[in-house]
Amino acid sequence: MGRFLVIGIATRMVADKNECEKAFKGVEGLKAAMENQFNSSGIYQMSETESKIILELKPEVAEREWIDFIGAFYDIRYSDYVERDMVFEELSQKDNLKDWLEIAEGKEFEGYQATHFYYCPMDSPSAFYDAYVSMDVVILSLDGKIMMECYDSLFDFFTRLIREKLSNYRLADSLIIDITE
């Protein structure tokens, strides 16, 4: 089993209150860290159980933007994503987040599938050792297995984005991204 570099949409995040108690000095600190790190634009709804803090993507946000956002992402990420039309055909037959997530769960497309992983919040210096956020993600870009030969198109993508962000500087055209020893 290999490792892959993923770019995707986080649809649900869950943190265990007990694991995060020390790292965030209590539940309120954990909530504030999750809001700060993941929800500055208010696209997630926070809820709480006895043992968990949960952020879930608001369906109304997804339903307004999902298909257009994915199309815009594919436009800047891929020049030749062969499954693009098939993905859009599947997505356009549905009109809600639940159904779009079910398509991702089917893992029919490389550039549109569900995954689950753990993320370490950055708002606490001790969180790396004490606390993780479990994330449900819809993959939009999957590169790997992790080895240098797989990164050319992804590094081109990063380079284009950084150059665009720094387009006021002529030196932006000199930017390169690679792996070195």
trRosetta pair geometry for C-beta under 8 A, 3 or more apart (Angstrom, degrees):
i j d omega theta_ij theta_ji phi_ij phi_ji
2 144 6.0 179 130 146 122 118
2 145 3.3 -50 168 -125 157 119
2 146 6.6 -177 174 17 102 76
3 144 6.1 -116 105 -157 52 156
3 145 6.5 87 55 -158 49 76
3 146 4.6 -8 82 -6 98 123
4 142 5.5 1 166 -167 138 84
4 143 6.4 149 -170 73 83 38
4 144 3.5 -149 -118 33 63 139
4 145 6.4 -73 -79 -109 72 42
4 146 6.8 -152 -92 -44 24 80
5 141 7.9 -28 113 120 83 97
5 142 7.7 146 77 -159 53 37
5 143 4.5 -21 61 67 102 98
5 144 5.5 143 8 -49 72 104
5 146 6.6 107 -35 -93 89 89
5 150 8.0 158 20 114 113 120
5 151 7.7 53 19 -103 153 89
5 154 6.5 55 95 -142 140 168
6 115 6.6 -92 -131 52 161 155
6 117 7.8 155 46 -3 148 147
6 137 6.9 93 142 119 136 146
6 139 5.3 -79 -151 -120 109 101
6 141 6.9 147 -158 84 42 67
6 142 5.9 -1 -106 -105 75 66
6 143 7.8 -167 -70 27 36 69
7 77 7.4 -162 73 -114 146 140
7 139 7.6 92 70 -155 43 64
7 140 5.6 -59 101 66 85 93
7 141 4.0 18 44 47 105 113
8 115 7.1 177 -17 39 172 109
8 137 4.1 89 103 168 137 109
8 138 5.3 -180 -171 83 108 43
8 139 4.4 -63 -86 -102 127 37
8 140 5.3 155 -107 6 56 78
8 141 7.3 -147 -58 35 65 65
9 57 7.5 31 157 -80 106 155
9 69 8.0 84 -86 118 135 134
9 137 6.5 153 73 -158 41 68
9 138 4.7 -5 53 52 98 99
9 140 6.7 73 -18 -29 86 115
10 13 6.1 21 169 -54 123 104
10 38 7.0 -83 94 -146 148 117
10 57 7.4 158 107 -55 60 111
10 135 5.2 -58 -134 -161 106 118
10 136 7.3 109 -160 74 60 51
10 137 5.3 -36 -97 -98 55 84
11 56 7.1 9 154 -154 65 66
11 57 4.7 -68 -146 3 59 127
11 62 8.0 33 -125 -83 98 141
11 97 7.6 156 -146 -176 121 117
11 101 6.4 132 -175 -102 170 121
11 136 5.0 -57 64 100 95 100
11 137 6.7 164 7 -104 83 27
11 138 6.1 66 -32 -16 121 96
12 54 7.0 -18 -167 -167 91 95
12 55 7.1 163 -154 88 43 58
12 56 5.0 0 -109 -109 83 76
12 57 7.0 -87 -59 1 57 83
12 135 7.1 153 84 -155 55 47
12 136 4.1 24 49 35 99 116
13 34 6.9 174 110 -151 132 115
13 38 6.0 -80 17 -142 162 172
13 44 7.4 -14 27 -142 108 155
13 54 7.1 156 83 -155 53 48
13 55 4.5 4 53 53 101 102
13 56 8.0 -159 27 -70 61 42
13 119 7.5 -49 -130 42 113 125
13 133 5.0 3 -171 171 106 118
13 134 6.9 152 -156 78 51 51
13 135 5.2 -11 -102 -101 79 76
13 136 7.7 -136 -63 23 42 70
14 52 5.3 -19 -165 -165 100 125
14 53 7.2 154 -154 78 49 50
14 54 5.2 -8 -103 -104 79 78
14 55 7.9 -154 -67 27 41 64
14 133 6.9 149 69 -164 35 68
14 134 4.6 -19 61 59 93 104
14 135 8.0 -172 21 -72 68 35
15 19 7.4 -130 179 69 77 108
15 20 5.4 32 163 -38 117 146
15 30 5.9 -165 113 -179 145 122
15 34 6.3 -134 -2 -75 140 131
15 52 6.8 142 73 -157 43 69
15 53 4.8 -10 58 56 98 99
15 121 7.8 4 -99 -28 137 130
15 131 6.6 24 -156 -175 111 109
15 132 7.6 -174 -123 97 77 38
15 133 4.9 -41 -76 -105 92 78
15 134 7.4 177 -76 16 40 74
16 19 4.1 63 82 14 113 111
16 20 6.4 155 82 -8 60 93
16 51 6.4 -18 -147 157 75 91
16 52 6.2 -43 -103 -101 46 71
16 131 7.6 -156 57 -137 83 81
17 20 6.1 -77 -148 47 25 101
17 21 6.6 52 155 -58 65 88
17 27 5.4 -6 -142 -101 109 101
17 30 6.8 -170 -123 48 61 165
17 51 5.6 -140 25 -167 107 42
17 52 6.5 -127 -20 -80 89 18
17 53 6.4 111 -73 -24 82 90
18 21 5.8 -23 -153 -16 33 117
18 51 6.7 -25 -11 -152 101 90
19 23 7.7 3 138 8 66 120
19 130 6.4 158 170 161 73 67
19 131 5.1 136 130 -109 95 69
19 132 7.1 -40 137 28 148 68
20 23 5.3 -71 -151 51 57 108
20 24 5.0 4 166 16 95 118
20 27 7.7 91 92 -104 111 49
20 30 4.3 77 133 -101 139 131
20 53 7.8 -50 42 17 154 123
20 127 7.5 12 -129 -125 82 93
20 130 7.0 116 -113 129 37 99
20 131 4.1 70 -98 -118 74 135
21 24 7.2 -89 -142 53 10 80
21 25 7.9 33 173 -128 49 8
21 26 6.4 24 -147 -93 67 31
21 27 7.4 -18 -101 -53 72 64
21 30 7.8 -43 -78 -40 35 128
22 25 7.8 15 -170 -70 23 42
22 126 6.7 -79 127 114 97 137
22 130 5.1 -115 77 -155 109 151
22 131 7.9 -170 62 -41 79 105
23 30 7.8 76 81 -89 94 91
23 121 7.9 122 139 64 136 114
23 124 4.3 101 169 125 90 157
23 126 4.9 -149 -118 92 74 90
23 127 4.2 96 -172 -91 137 64
23 129 7.9 172 -88 66 113 68
23 130 3.9 178 -54 85 109 128
23 131 4.2 -110 29 -6 156 125
24 27 7.9 74 97 -100 120 12
24 29 3.6 173 159 111 87 107
24 30 4.1 131 81 -66 160 66
24 32 7.8 165 -171 51 119 90
24 33 5.4 -108 -119 -5 127 138
24 123 7.5 41 -108 99 99 108
24 124 5.5 -98 -77 -67 67 144
24 127 7.2 46 -53 -86 85 106
24 131 6.9 21 -19 -29 102 168
25 29 4.5 88 64 -22 79 162
26 29 5.1 99 62 9 73 103
26 30 7.1 -131 108 -4 41 90
27 30 5.5 -54 -150 36 36 114
27 31 6.3 38 153 -20 68 103
27 53 7.1 158 -159 -60 88 122
28 31 5.6 -48 -146 35 34 112
28 32 6.3 35 154 -19 64 105
29 32 5.7 -53 -145 37 31 111
29 33 6.3 32 154 -20 65 106
29 124 7.9 79 150 -79 117 122
30 33 5.7 -55 -146 36 30 110
30 34 6.3 27 156 -16 65 106
30 53 5.8 171 126 1 118 155
30 131 7.6 -148 -116 -151 108 155
31 34 5.9 -58 -148 38 29 108
31 35 6.2 29 155 -18 65 108
31 46 6.8 79 -148 -170 98 150
31 48 8.0 -32 -91 -79 119 122
31 53 5.9 -150 -86 -138 74 146
32 35 5.7 -55 -146 38 30 111
32 36 6.1 28 156 -19 65 110
32 123 7.9 -159 108 154 82 158
33 36 5.7 -56 -143 39 28 111
33 37 5.9 16 163 -10 66 114
33 121 5.4 70 152 168 122 150
33 123 3.8 -168 -137 69 103 147
33 124 6.4 -25 -112 -30 154 99
33 127 7.8 173 177 -83 159 148
34 37 6.1 -59 -135 44 26 102
34 38 5.7 -28 -177 29 64 116
34 39 6.8 32 136 6 73 114
34 46 7.3 122 106 -111 126 119
34 53 6.1 -172 -5 127 161 132
34 55 5.9 -169 164 -37 122 130
34 121 7.1 -78 -81 -100 60 141
34 133 7.1 139 -109 -103 102 138
35 38 7.2 -78 -122 56 12 76
35 39 4.8 -64 -143 62 52 113
35 40 7.5 104 156 -72 65 50
35 46 7.0 -36 -79 -60 94 143
36 39 7.8 11 -1 51 14 73
36 40 6.7 36 -154 -72 36 93
36 123 6.0 96 78 -87 130 144
37 121 5.5 -130 -32 -140 169 96
37 122 6.5 143 -113 38 124 85
37 123 5.8 -116 -52 -29 114 115
38 44 6.3 8 129 7 106 152
38 55 5.8 121 106 99 139 170
38 133 8.0 -164 -45 168 143 167
39 42 6.3 66 173 -88 88 27
39 43 6.7 -147 -135 44 72 64
39 44 4.6 -93 -102 44 113 110
39 46 7.1 -68 -40 -52 174 104
39 55 6.0 -138 -57 -141 126 138
43 57 6.3 -13 143 -139 95 73
43 58 5.9 -134 -178 21 51 102
43 61 4.7 144 -147 -175 88 172
44 55 4.0 23 161 -179 143 100
44 56 6.1 141 -157 64 85 25
44 57 5.9 -52 -101 -89 73 38
44 58 6.6 -168 -116 -25 18 81
45 55 7.2 152 70 -153 37 54
45 56 5.4 -25 56 62 90 84
45 57 8.0 16 12 111 81 8
45 58 5.3 106 -32 -82 98 85
46 53 6.9 -17 -162 -175 100 90
46 54 7.0 144 -156 82 50 53
46 55 5.5 -24 -95 -96 69 73
47 53 8.0 161 85 -160 42 47
47 54 4.8 -19 64 66 86 106
47 56 7.1 1 11 6 110 109
48 52 7.1 -179 -152 92 49 57
48 53 5.6 -16 -106 -109 82 62
48 54 7.0 -173 -80 21 32 81
49 52 4.6 27 43 45 105 90
49 54 7.1 51 -8 -14 94 117
57 61 6.5 -117 178 68 84 118
57 62 5.6 71 141 -48 121 117
57 97 6.8 -171 100 -147 113 148
58 61 4.4 82 74 2 98 107
58 62 7.1 -179 89 -5 52 85
59 62 5.6 -60 -148 42 37 110
59 63 5.8 34 158 -22 72 110
59 96 6.5 4 -166 -165 117 88
59 97 4.4 -131 -126 13 80 132
59 98 7.5 -8 -115 -27 124 81
60 63 5.7 -51 -136 37 30 112
60 64 6.6 31 160 -20 61 105
61 64 6.2 -62 -157 34 27 108
61 65 6.5 -26 165 22 63 115
62 65 6.7 -94 -144 55 24 81
62 66 4.8 39 179 -61 75 110
62 97 4.2 72 88 -86 149 112
62 100 7.1 -155 162 48 127 146
63 66 6.6 -6 -95 -5 20 115
63 95 6.8 50 -144 163 101 69
63 96 6.0 -14 -95 -119 113 54
63 97 6.3 -85 -54 -35 81 87
65 68 5.7 -84 -158 58 54 103
65 69 4.7 51 154 -32 95 116
66 69 6.1 -66 -145 35 16 108
66 70 6.4 9 163 -13 59 110
66 91 7.2 -154 128 -170 112 126
66 97 7.0 -179 -69 -94 145 72
66 100 5.8 -77 179 -105 154 172
67 70 6.0 -56 -146 38 28 108
67 71 6.4 31 154 -19 63 108
67 88 7.0 90 -155 -134 103 83
67 91 5.4 155 -103 134 99 129
67 92 6.6 80 -124 -81 147 72
68 71 5.7 -56 -150 37 31 114
68 72 6.3 29 154 -18 66 106
69 72 5.7 -55 -148 37 31 109
69 73 6.3 31 153 -19 65 106
70 73 5.6 -52 -146 37 32 113
70 74 6.3 34 155 -19 65 105
70 87 7.5 -127 148 138 136 128
70 88 8.0 178 101 -87 120 82
70 91 7.2 -159 58 -97 153 174
70 112 7.4 41 -156 -100 139 116
70 140 6.5 -153 -134 -119 85 121
71 74 5.8 -54 -146 37 29 110
71 75 6.4 36 153 -25 63 104
71 88 7.1 55 -83 -96 100 123
72 75 5.6 -49 -151 29 32 117
72 76 6.9 13 158 -4 64 104
73 76 6.4 -69 -153 44 31 96
73 77 5.7 14 159 -10 71 121
73 140 5.5 -10 127 168 146 150
73 141 7.9 -127 158 -35 114 105
74 77 5.8 -65 -129 48 27 103
74 78 5.4 -32 -167 35 70 110
74 81 5.6 -93 -158 33 107 152
74 84 5.6 124 180 -119 151 114
74 111 7.3 86 -105 153 103 143
74 140 7.4 -122 -66 -175 75 106
75 78 7.8 -46 -87 54 8 69
76 157 7.1 99 139 -147 78 91
76 160 6.9 -170 -172 108 90 133
76 161 7.1 77 164 -76 129 93
77 81 7.6 41 95 -48 97 132
77 140 7.2 143 5 136 169 104
77 141 5.5 -126 -167 -80 146 128
77 157 5.3 20 -133 -125 60 136
78 81 3.6 46 135 -37 162 105
78 84 7.2 -166 86 -65 142 122
78 111 7.4 -26 -44 -114 147 159
78 141 8.0 -173 -49 -104 99 99
78 153 7.8 29 -113 171 62 130
81 84 4.4 96 97 -49 103 103
81 111 5.8 -15 -154 -3 128 167
83 86 4.9 -64 -165 48 69 114
83 87 5.6 74 135 -30 90 99
83 109 4.8 154 156 -143 148 107
83 110 6.5 149 10 34 152 86
83 111 6.0 164 67 33 122 107
83 112 7.5 -145 121 14 127 104
84 87 5.8 -57 -149 33 28 111
84 88 6.4 17 159 -11 65 108
84 111 7.6 -17 -78 75 63 144
85 88 5.8 -57 -145 42 31 107
85 89 6.2 37 154 -25 65 105
86 89 5.6 -50 -145 32 31 114
86 90 6.6 30 155 -15 63 104
86 109 6.6 172 99 -92 111 122
87 90 6.0 -61 -156 38 30 108
87 91 6.2 20 154 -14 67 112
87 109 5.2 76 -84 -124 98 174
87 111 6.7 -66 -63 86 151 98
87 112 4.7 126 -131 -2 123 150
88 91 5.6 -54 -136 43 34 108
88 92 5.8 34 164 -23 68 110
89 92 6.2 -56 -141 35 22 108
89 93 7.1 27 156 -25 56 104
90 93 6.2 -62 -164 24 30 111
90 94 7.6 1 152 3 62 107
90 103 5.2 134 148 -143 123 138
90 108 7.6 151 -79 70 165 141
90 109 7.9 -153 25 -25 149 132
91 94 6.3 -77 -163 45 39 97
91 100 6.0 38 -133 -119 89 96
91 103 6.6 -145 -82 63 65 170
91 112 7.8 -100 -54 -164 117 157
94 99 3.6 -159 -155 117 137 134
94 100 5.7 -176 98 -60 136 67
94 103 6.9 -146 7 -31 149 126
95 99 7.3 39 38 47 38 139
96 99 5.2 85 65 14 80 102
96 100 7.1 -151 97 -6 38 92
97 100 5.6 -60 -144 40 33 111
97 101 6.1 33 159 -20 69 106
98 101 6.0 -59 -151 36 26 109
98 102 6.6 30 150 -22 62 105
99 102 5.4 -48 -149 31 36 115
99 103 6.8 41 151 -21 64 97
100 103 5.7 -47 -156 29 36 114
100 104 6.8 35 147 -16 63 103
100 138 7.7 -12 138 -103 98 158
101 104 5.4 -52 -152 37 39 114
101 105 6.3 46 148 -26 67 102
101 114 6.8 63 -168 -82 74 126
101 138 6.9 -114 -114 -73 68 119
102 105 5.4 -47 -147 31 35 117
102 106 6.9 45 151 -27 61 97
103 106 5.8 -49 -163 21 34 117
103 108 7.4 -65 -177 26 73 116
103 112 7.1 -14 125 140 105 117
104 107 7.5 37 167 -67 45 50
104 112 5.9 -105 -103 161 79 74
104 113 5.4 139 -165 -148 70 24
104 114 4.1 102 131 -46 101 84
104 138 4.5 -80 -121 -124 158 99
104 139 7.6 147 -156 30 110 70
105 113 7.9 125 -76 -161 9 66
105 114 4.7 4 -84 11 52 142
106 113 7.7 -110 75 -123 54 84
107 113 4.3 57 -118 -142 64 125
107 114 6.8 -87 -66 38 83 75
108 112 7.8 -15 67 83 78 94
108 113 7.4 176 35 -89 43 100
109 112 4.2 21 81 48 127 90
109 113 6.1 -169 70 -48 64 90
110 113 7.1 -49 -146 -8 16 123
110 142 5.6 -126 173 49 84 128
111 139 7.1 -129 -156 122 31 89
111 140 6.0 21 -179 -172 80 41
111 141 6.4 9 -132 -90 89 40
111 142 6.6 -144 -91 12 51 94
112 138 6.8 -2 -156 175 64 101
112 139 6.9 -175 -120 81 15 72
112 140 6.7 24 -88 -107 63 54
113 138 7.2 166 84 -156 20 62
113 139 5.0 -9 60 45 73 113
113 142 7.6 2 41 -44 112 142
114 136 6.8 -17 -162 -172 104 90
114 137 7.2 142 -155 81 55 47
114 138 5.9 -38 -94 -101 61 62
114 139 7.3 -168 -89 3 8 87
115 136 7.9 162 85 -156 41 49
115 137 5.3 -23 65 68 85 97
115 139 5.5 57 -2 -42 116 111
116 134 7.0 2 -175 -178 99 91
116 135 6.9 169 -153 86 54 53
116 136 5.6 -22 -102 -103 83 61
116 137 7.2 164 -91 20 30 81
117 134 7.9 -176 103 -151 26 55
117 135 5.8 -15 66 59 66 99
117 137 6.8 -17 23 9 95 128
118 132 4.3 3 -175 174 117 132
118 133 6.9 145 -160 72 63 42
118 134 5.7 -35 -101 -99 75 55
118 135 7.0 154 -107 12 21 85
119 132 6.8 136 63 -166 35 77
119 133 4.8 -30 65 65 91 97
119 134 8.0 169 20 -89 77 9
119 135 5.3 42 -8 -20 116 129
120 127 5.9 141 -177 123 86 100
120 128 5.1 44 -174 -111 145 61
120 131 7.4 118 -142 91 70 66
120 132 5.8 -50 -88 -111 64 73
120 133 7.5 169 -91 17 16 82
121 124 6.3 49 99 20 106 93
121 127 5.0 -74 70 163 87 160
121 131 6.5 -23 30 105 108 114
121 133 5.9 82 -45 -19 94 119
122 127 7.3 -141 -94 60 12 138
123 127 6.9 65 63 -22 60 151
124 127 3.6 106 71 -36 106 105
124 130 7.6 -67 116 58 136 117
124 131 6.9 46 60 40 141 130
125 128 7.9 -42 169 5 37 100
126 129 5.9 -59 -175 46 69 101
126 130 5.2 31 137 2 93 126
127 130 5.8 -83 -127 58 31 89
127 131 4.5 -56 -150 54 79 105
139 142 5.2 33 171 -61 135 103
141 154 7.2 127 162 -109 131 100
141 157 7.8 -145 -136 94 160 178
143 150 5.4 145 174 148 89 109
143 151 6.6 88 158 -100 138 53
143 153 7.5 -164 -109 70 127 96
143 154 4.8 -34 -61 -51 170 138
144 147 7.4 103 -153 13 65 67
144 150 5.4 105 -112 126 23 164
145 150 6.8 171 60 -34 41 158
146 150 7.2 -116 -123 50 21 137
147 150 5.7 90 64 1 70 107
148 151 6.0 -61 -160 16 43 117
148 179 5.2 -127 -112 54 102 138
149 152 7.7 -24 -177 -17 40 102
150 154 7.6 27 132 5 74 122
151 154 5.1 -73 -155 52 61 109
151 155 5.1 57 150 -24 95 107
151 178 7.9 129 105 -137 131 51
151 179 6.7 98 43 -18 161 115
152 155 6.0 -60 -144 39 23 106
152 156 6.4 28 156 -21 62 106
153 156 5.4 -48 -149 33 34 117
153 157 6.6 41 149 -23 63 101
154 157 5.4 -49 -154 31 36 116
154 158 6.6 34 150 -15 66 102
155 158 5.5 -48 -145 38 38 111
155 159 6.1 43 153 -23 66 106
155 177 4.3 -161 -158 92 99 107
155 178 6.4 55 -152 -84 160 48
156 159 5.6 -55 -147 37 29 115
156 160 6.4 32 154 -21 64 103
157 160 6.0 -54 -150 33 28 110
157 161 6.6 23 155 -15 62 107
158 161 5.8 -60 -151 38 31 110
158 162 6.2 24 157 -14 68 109
158 177 5.2 -12 89 18 124 170
159 162 6.0 -58 -144 40 28 106
159 163 6.1 26 159 -17 65 110
159 175 6.0 169 -145 111 86 104
159 176 6.7 -8 -110 -131 129 35
159 177 5.3 -145 -65 8 92 109
160 163 5.9 -59 -144 40 26 109
160 164 6.2 28 157 -21 63 108
161 164 5.7 -55 -148 35 29 112
161 165 6.4 27 154 -18 64 107
162 165 5.6 -54 -147 37 33 111
162 166 6.2 1 161 9 67 112
162 172 7.3 -169 127 -154 77 96
162 175 5.8 -127 104 144 124 161
162 177 7.8 123 16 -47 144 124
163 166 6.2 -73 -140 56 27 90
163 167 6.5 66 152 -78 63 73
163 172 4.5 123 -140 159 68 106
163 173 6.6 72 -139 -84 123 44
163 175 5.8 -161 -74 46 88 130
164 167 5.6 -8 -154 -44 32 114
166 169 5.1 -34 164 36 95 111
166 171 7.9 -56 142 81 127 79
166 172 4.1 171 101 -97 102 120
166 175 7.6 104 61 -35 138 146
167 172 5.9 -98 -94 58 33 167
168 172 7.9 98 49 -24 42 134
169 172 4.8 117 79 -30 88 93
170 173 6.4 -37 177 16 56 109
171 174 5.2 -46 -166 26 62 117
171 175 7.6 87 142 -42 70 83
172 175 5.8 -27 -168 -8 46 120
